[in-house]
Amino acid sequence: MTREEVISLCRKVHTLWWGTYGLPPRLPIRWVRLVDCTSLHLKNILRTQHQITPEYRYSIHLILAYREYKERERHGRELSNSGIRE
């Protein structure tokens, strides 16, 4: 994948919306960007909403992978700042 394709995909991910009723489910439906959903919500979408398009499925995986990467990066910085080595 070229750099331009990656940049285009990252921009596209920020334009995808998801309709949610919240917990517990309530009306009316509320539309939120996928990137604003919690990781748990995104995992539940993958687990329960089998009808989603490949674009949505891939985008959710991309969001979750990015969040995991940032968390590991943050955790590594915290360890290095405290003098602890992994």
Secondary structure by P-SEA (a helix, b strand, c coil): ccaaaaaaaaaaaaabbbbbccccccccbbbbccccccaaaaaaaaaccccccaaaaaaaaaaaaaaaaaaaaaaaaaaaaacccc
